[in-house]
Amino acid sequence: MWHRRQISVFSSSRMFSIPRSFACTLAVAGATLVASQGVLAQQQQDDEQAPDPQTLFVFDYAGGTALFESPKDDGLKRALGMIPARFYELRDSEPDLQEIPKPIVDMIFKLSTYPMRMAATDRGIDPNTGMPGIGVVASWKMTGADPAKDARAFHGSVTGLMLQAGGGMQINPSQIHDGFSELALPFGALSFGPREANDGWRYEILFGLMPDSDEPFDVLPAAPRGSRAVFRGSLDLAAWTPIVQMFGGMAMMMIPNGTEIMKDLHERGITGPDAMAFEVMSGYRGNQGFERFVARRMKHFAPSMGIPLEPLDPDVYSVVPSDATMAQIKRADLGFIWQQLKKQIEMGAPGQLDTVREEFTKHTGLDIEADLIEPLGSTHAFYLSDSTGGGSFLSAVMVMWLDDAPRMRASLAKLTNKFNEAIKSEIDGPFAIRFASFDQGGVHFIQLRTPGLPIPLEPTFAIAGDKFIAAATPQACLAAAAQAQGRLQGDLRTNSAFKAANVSLDTTHSFMFVDSKRTLRTAYPYATLLGSALSNAVRSHTNDAREPGLVVPPYAILAMDAKPMVTVGHWEGEDYVLEITGDSSMLVNACGILGVGDLAPLLTGGLLGGGITAGIMEQTRGNRHQPAWTPSEDSNSESHDRGSSEY
């Protein structure tokens, strides 16, 4: 029969996808486990009598090569496309890899190149079984020269693999889906096969109750005009509520505070008929990449999550120097977060927090909540800049707005004095550890010093007006205080890269900025090393024709017209929206992020060191299978006893 066709051999020249594509493929296995709880009885229901499905989650991914929009990424795309050929080469020489059936490897590589979409729906709790009526569909769009032929050939391969696996599998034609096959499993039926959809031929796998495998994708957000979406997804927590309540009921019987946990989930919009829903979209618009994240119905639950509703004051951007390489400003109710933390600690260890607070007050004369938490405001910033230390990680500065600056100043003075008194009684030697204070430019600074010890780090703090400032070095703290006082010229709003991004800050609730053109210069040398590592990894020691060339283009080309990364969060009615813009090149964006605070050298050193070590260990392992010297027939001769020129 048609479902007993021979296993097809897929071309190894297909493009290998990046990890997100792989994750999409592997998600099918996870979805199977989720769906298996309720499909046994649900597949027996009459579709016409079943309630309308609620979409639990859905996503649509455009495929492996769709991520590489910019010509700057051509080398990376070319090198990744050679991974299958390199894997097959390794498989021929490594017995461990040969244990993986080649048809399965072929299938994985092929699937990773196709556009893929997946959805899960729920038709409610079955009153007869008490289980949710879950349905899951995973669908791959065929993109070859003959999609119909490819889909049927792929079906033959899948069926052949299942039959080859044995175990008494009974694969029969599906009674529900034309052209599909059906496999009876202990938890229900699994259907799979080719289908001609509205957008072309697809290969699909169905679990549970899924009579219409196109309908769940209608809820996906539409791409804005003039843009091309690469990934779209949606997760509706309200649709998950019946399932969460079912398992939550079990948890409430087994966990002492299960009732409180379920109540807390409801108050935070995680469960309930009006719970939040999330949408995400990423793609390209002109020469920019973009992402959009939407939290539906979040405004109602914001107070219960410690999220203030008011936008950022326009003056907050003045604390960030104009030469900032990275900056983040956001709002959060730290007092509320503290109260929630207290609640969690009290639930887990009743009375322990009170003991800690009493001990803290006994030794410092301060109350943690009244003297250190309550003075804090709801706005804070973090940035790195050339002004505060050349843009390195030692240039990092944190700024927190204060609701009660005099009380915080008094609390810090008392806290540092108590620390100095306590440490003085503990250390009796030719060195010391103490907090020292000094005044400069009308600002009071507190600095951690180690007199007598050559420790090259002096964390420094200050209160400049209504702002608390913390930095890793006194130089950074001095510059940050001068910026906060308005004594340095310009601020973030005068940054040329930021101005070129043309972002409106009128109703901004949260903000993040990375000057990719500035930071990629730090990461670029290390990106070239990683690019060379990838090139050498996919090259063949027996086939010189497989040559990826430059994975990372020359610096001038990569940096040309590089776009900054800007994230802006704001409220749109009841929804919270995060909009991210950046360069269309994945390499530019990656180098821009890795260049923030010298992150690239730290990561690259570990990766390259691990790669070199692995290569040496592999070579050593290979050498152990062969003797270092094989004696010849005349090994007992006098000449051999004396050694040879080889040694």
Residue pairs with C-beta under 8 A, 6 or more apart in sequence:
2 156
3 155
3 156
3 159
3 171
3 173
3 181
4 159
4 160
4 163
5 153
5 156
5 157
5 159
5 160
6 156
6 160
7 103
7 156
7 157
7 160
7 161
7 164
8 106
8 153
8 154
8 156
8 157
9 102
9 103
9 106
10 106
10 107
10 109
10 110
10 157
11 110
12 84
12 85
12 88
12 106
12 109
13 81
13 84
13 85
14 81
14 84
14 109
14 110
14 113
15 64
15 65
15 77
15 80
15 81
15 113
16 64
16 80
16 81
16 82
16 83
16 84
16 109
16 112
16 113
17 63
17 64
17 65
17 80
17 112
17 113
18 64
18 67
18 80
20 61
20 67
20 231
21 61
21 63
21 64
21 112
21 113
21 116
22 112
24 59
24 61
24 116
24 118
25 108
25 111
25 112
25 116
27 118
27 138
28 118
28 138
28 205
31 118
31 120
31 136
31 138
31 207
32 136
32 207
34 120
34 134
34 136
35 120
35 134
35 135
35 136
35 207
35 208
36 185
36 187
36 188
36 207
37 131
37 132
37 134
37 187
38 126
38 129
38 131
38 132
38 133
38 134
38 208
39 134
39 135
39 187
39 188
39 189
39 207
39 208
39 209
40 129
40 131
40 187
40 188
41 126
41 128
41 129
41 131
42 50
42 123
42 126
42 131
42 133
42 134
42 135
42 188
42 208
42 209
43 188
43 189
43 208
43 209
45 126
45 133
45 209
47 209
47 211
50 123
50 133
50 209
51 123
51 124
52 123
53 121
53 122
53 123
53 135
53 209
53 215
53 216
54 121
54 122
54 123
54 124
54 236
54 238
54 239
55 119
55 120
55 121
55 216
55 219
55 234
55 236
55 239
56 119
56 120
56 121
56 122
56 134
56 235
56 236
56 239
56 240
56 243
57 119
57 120
57 233
57 234
57 235
57 236
58 117
58 118
58 119
58 120
58 216
58 217
58 219
58 220
58 233
58 234
59 117
59 118
59 119
59 220
59 231
59 232
59 233
59 234
60 115
60 116
60 117
60 217
60 220
60 229
60 231
60 232
60 233
61 115
61 116
61 117
61 230
61 231
62 115
62 229
62 230
62 231
63 113
63 114
63 115
63 116
63 141
63 143
64 80
64 112
64 113
65 77
65 113
66 115
66 230
67 230
67 586
68 74
68 76
68 77
68 586
69 284
69 289
69 584
69 585
70 287
70 583
70 584
70 585
70 586
70 587
70 588
72 553
72 557
72 558
72 585
72 587
72 588
73 585
73 586
73 587
75 531
75 548
75 549
75 550
75 551
75 552
75 553
76 531
76 534
76 551
76 552
76 586
76 587
78 548
78 549
78 551
79 531
79 534
79 535
79 538
79 548
79 551
80 534
82 538
82 546
82 548
83 538
84 109
85 538
85 540
85 546
86 537
86 538
86 539
86 540
86 546
87 97
87 105
87 109
88 105
89 540
89 542
89 543
90 97
91 97
91 98
91 100
91 102
91 105
92 98
101 161
101 164
103 157
103 160
103 161
104 161
106 157
107 154
107 157
107 158
107 161
110 154
111 140
113 143
114 140
114 141
114 142
114 143
115 140
115 141
115 143
116 138
116 139
116 140
116 141
117 138
117 139
117 141
117 217
118 136
118 137
118 138
118 139
119 136
119 137
119 216
119 217
120 134
120 135
120 136
120 137
120 216
121 134
121 135
121 136
121 209
121 210
121 216
122 132
122 133
122 134
122 135
122 239
122 240
122 242
122 243
123 132
123 133
123 135
123 209
124 132
124 133
124 242
125 131
125 132
125 133
125 242
125 246
126 132
126 133
130 246
132 242
132 243
132 246
133 208
133 209
134 207
134 208
134 209
134 243
135 206
135 207
135 208
135 209
135 210
136 206
136 207
136 208
136 210
137 204
137 205
137 206
137 207
137 210
137 213
137 216
138 204
138 205
139 197
139 202
139 203
139 204
139 205
139 213
140 202
140 203
140 204
141 147
141 197
141 199
141 200
141 201
141 202
142 148
142 150
142 151
142 154
142 200
142 201
142 202
142 203
144 150
147 200
147 201
148 194
148 196
148 201
150 201
151 194
151 195
151 201
151 202
151 203
152 194
154 194
154 203
155 181
155 192
155 193
155 194
155 203
158 192
159 171
159 181
162 169
162 171
162 183
163 169
163 171
169 183
170 183
170 184
171 181
171 182
171 183
172 181
172 182
172 184
173 180
173 181
173 182
174 180
174 181
174 182
174 191
174 193
175 182
176 182
176 191
176 211
177 191
177 193
177 195
177 206
179 193
179 194
179 195
180 191
180 192
180 193
180 195
180 204
180 206
181 191
181 192
181 193
182 189
182 190
182 191
183 189
183 190
183 191
183 192
188 207
188 208
190 205
190 206
190 207
191 205
191 206
192 203
192 204
192 205
192 206
193 203
193 204
194 201
194 202
194 203
194 204
195 201
195 202
195 203
195 204
195 213
196 202
197 213
197 214
198 214
204 213
206 213
210 216
219 234
219 236
220 232
220 233
220 234
221 232
221 234
221 279
221 281
221 292
221 294
223 229
223 232
223 281
223 283
224 285
226 285
226 286
227 283
227 284
227 285
227 290
228 283
228 284
228 285
229 281
229 282
229 283
230 282
230 283
230 284
231 280
231 281
231 282
231 283
232 279
232 280
232 281
233 279
233 280
233 281
234 277
234 278
234 279
234 280
235 277
235 278
236 275
236 277
237 269
237 270
237 271
237 275
237 276
237 277
237 278
238 272
238 273
238 274
238 275
238 276
238 277
240 271
240 275
241 271
241 272
241 273
241 275
244 265
244 270
244 271
245 262
245 271
248 258
248 261
248 262
248 265
248 271
251 258
251 261
251 262
252 258
252 259
252 262
255 261
257 347
260 347
262 271
265 271
266 272
267 301
267 304
268 301
268 304
268 305
269 275
269 276
269 297
269 298
269 300
269 301
269 304
269 305
270 276
274 297
274 300
275 297
276 295
276 296
276 297
276 298
276 301
277 295
277 296
277 297
278 293
278 294
278 295
278 296
279 292
279 293
279 294
279 296
280 291
280 292
280 293
280 294
281 291
281 292
282 289
282 290
282 291
282 292
283 289
283 290
284 290
284 584
286 584
287 561
287 563
287 583
287 584
288 563
288 581
288 582
288 583
288 584
289 581
289 582
289 583
289 584
289 585
289 589
290 579
290 580
290 581
290 582
291 578
291 579
291 580
292 577
292 578
292 579
292 580
293 577
293 578
293 580
294 572
294 575
294 576
294 577
294 578
295 575
295 576
295 577
296 574
296 575
297 574
297 575
298 574
298 575
298 576
299 309
299 571
299 573
299 574
299 575
299 576
300 574
302 308
302 309
302 576
303 309
303 336
306 332
306 333
306 334
306 336
306 337
306 340
307 331
307 332
307 333
308 331
308 332
308 333
308 378
309 571
310 331
311 506
311 507
311 508
311 509
311 570
311 571
312 329
312 330
312 331
312 379
312 505
312 508
312 509
312 510
312 511
313 379
314 505
314 506
316 329
316 379
316 381
316 401
317 329
317 491
317 492
317 493
317 505
317 511
318 483
318 484
318 486
318 491
318 492
318 493
319 381
319 399
319 467
319 480
319 483
319 484
319 491
320 327
320 329
320 381
320 383
320 385
320 483
320 491
320 492
321 383
321 385
321 386
321 387
321 388
321 479
321 483
321 488
321 490
321 491
321 492
322 489
322 490
322 491
322 492
322 494
322 495
323 385
323 386
323 387
323 495
324 383
324 384
324 385
324 492
324 495
324 513
324 515
325 384
325 385
325 386
325 391
325 514
325 515
325 518
325 519
325 595
325 596
326 383
326 384
326 512
326 513
326 514
326 515
326 519
326 596
326 597
327 381
327 382
327 383
327 384
327 385
327 492
327 511
327 512
327 513
328 381
328 382
328 383
328 511
328 512
328 513
329 379
329 380
329 381
329 510
329 511
329 512
330 379
330 380
330 509
330 510
330 511
330 569
331 378
331 379
331 509
331 510
332 378
332 380
333 378
334 373
334 376
334 377
334 378
335 373
335 374
335 376
338 369
338 373
342 353
345 352
345 353
346 353
357 367
357 368
357 369
360 366
360 367
360 368
361 367
361 368
363 418
363 422
364 414
364 415
364 418
365 414
365 418
366 372
366 411
366 414
366 415
371 407
371 410
371 411
372 408
372 411
374 403
374 404
374 407
375 402
375 403
375 404
375 405
375 407
375 408
375 411
376 400
376 402
376 403
376 408
376 468
377 400
377 401
377 402
377 403
377 466
378 401
379 400
379 401
380 398
380 399
380 400
380 401
381 398
381 399
381 400
382 396
382 397
382 398
382 399
383 396
383 397
383 399
384 391
384 392
384 393
384 395
384 396
384 397
384 596
384 597
385 391
385 395
385 397
385 479
386 395
387 395
387 479
387 483
387 488
388 395
388 396
388 397
388 471
388 475
388 476
388 479
388 480
389 395
389 396
389 472
389 473
389 475
389 476
389 479
391 518
391 519
391 522
391 597
392 597
392 598
393 472
393 597
393 598
393 599
394 472
394 473
394 476
395 476
395 597
396 471
396 472
396 476
396 597
397 469
397 470
397 471
397 476
397 477
397 480
398 469
398 470
398 471
399 467
399 468
399 469
399 480
399 484
400 467
400 468
400 470
401 466
401 467
401 468
402 408
402 463
402 466
402 467
402 468
405 463
405 465
405 466
405 467
405 468
408 463
408 468
409 444
409 463
412 446
412 461
412 463
413 437
416 435
416 437
416 446
419 434
419 435
420 434
420 435
423 432
423 433
423 434
424 432
424 434
427 433
429 452
430 452
431 450
431 451
431 452
431 453
432 450
432 451
432 452
433 448
433 449
433 450
433 453
434 448
434 449
434 451
435 446
435 447
435 448
435 449
436 446
436 447
436 449
437 444
437 445
437 446
437 447
438 444
438 445
438 447
439 445
440 478
441 478
441 481
441 482
441 485
441 487
442 485
443 462
443 463
443 464
443 481
443 485
444 462
444 463
445 460
445 461
445 462
445 474
445 477
445 478
445 481
446 460
446 461
446 462
447 458
447 459
447 460
447 461
447 474
447 477
448 458
448 459
448 460
449 458
457 472
457 473
458 473
458 474
459 470
459 471
459 472
459 473
460 470
460 471
460 473
460 474
460 476
460 477
460 478
461 468
461 469
461 470
461 471
461 477
462 468
462 469
462 477
462 480
462 481
463 469
464 481
464 484
464 485
465 484
465 485
467 484
469 477
469 480
469 481
469 484
470 477
471 477
471 480
479 488
482 488
483 491
492 498
492 513
493 499
493 505
495 513
495 515
497 515
497 516
497 517
497 518
497 564
498 513
498 515
498 564
498 566
500 564
501 513
501 563
501 564
501 566
501 581
503 566
503 568
503 581
504 568
505 511
505 568
507 570
507 571
508 568
508 569
508 570
509 569
509 570
509 571
509 576
510 567
510 568
510 569
510 578
511 567
511 568
511 569
512 565
512 566
512 567
513 564
513 565
513 566
513 567
514 564
514 565
514 566
514 592
514 593
514 596
515 564
515 592
516 562
516 563
516 564
516 565
516 582
516 583
516 588
516 589
516 591
516 592
516 593
516 595
517 559
517 562
517 563
517 564
517 592
518 595
519 591
519 592
519 593
519 594
519 595
519 596
520 527
520 558
520 559
520 562
520 588
520 591
520 592
520 595
521 555
521 559
521 595
522 594
522 595
522 598
522 600
523 590
523 591
523 592
523 593
523 594
523 595
523 599
523 600
524 552
524 555
524 558
524 559
524 591
524 595
526 594
526 600
526 601
526 603
526 604
527 552
527 587
527 590
527 591
527 594
527 600
528 552
529 604
529 608
530 552
530 604
530 607
530 608
531 550
531 551
531 552
532 551
533 607
533 608
533 611
534 548
534 551
535 548
535 549
535 550
535 551
538 546
538 548
539 546
539 547
539 548
540 546
552 558
552 587
553 587
558 585
558 587
558 588
558 591
559 588
562 583
562 585
562 588
562 592
563 581
563 582
563 583
563 584
563 588
564 582
564 592
565 580
565 581
565 582
565 583
565 589
565 592
565 593
566 580
566 581
566 582
567 578
567 579
567 580
568 578
568 579
569 576
569 577
569 578
569 579
570 576
570 577
571 577
582 588
582 589
582 592
583 589
583 592
591 600
593 599
594 600
594 603
631 640
632 640
634 640
